[in-house]
């Protein structure tokens, strides 16, 4: 039997680099980022439109990249 290496052992725990892939921000900062009320961000999380990440027992963070994906431009109306 060959010795386990990093390439043949499945990872079950996140590595320190995994959190670097997300730009997590508190709800208030996420709301300021898109010019919305923090209640709107909470509603998006409750409705499943946005993923909330719990950090500790009370802190909730939002991925800013995911938030940017929700925001879309309004098409211009031709006159």
Secondary structure as UniProt FT lines:
FT   TURN            6..8
FT   TURN            16..17
FT   HELIX           18..21
FT   STRAND          24..26
FT   HELIX           27..34
FT   HELIX           38..47
FT   STRAND          52..55
FT   TURN            56..58
FT   STRAND          59..63
FT   HELIX           64..70
//
